[in-house]
Amino acid sequence: MGHRDGAEHVGLVDLLSRSTTKRHQRPDIAYRPVAGLSPSAVMVAWPETSRSAAVAAFVQAAHDVATHHPDYMTTLA
């Protein structure tokens, strides 16, 4: 971790979906596209033994949107 002009610069790289970077912008994070990657998919996964009502409600809501509003599931350009 280097210091320049009294500011600490921390290098961190993460790969995010385009939809995430478009919908959840933060002014303190720089987003850069990466060329040459194959398309990705965002999925919902949970433990098979989960009995959480909140998880069940989220999964049901995600399923309902995917089923009844397939146009919401398109890639953001």
PyMOL commands that set and color helices and strands:
alter all, ss='L'
color gray80, all
select helices_A, chain A and resi 18-23+53-68+70-73
alter helices_A, ss='H'
color red, helices_A
select strands_A, chain A and resi 2-4+7-9
alter strands_A, ss='S'
color yellow, strands_A
deselect
rebuild
show_as cartoon
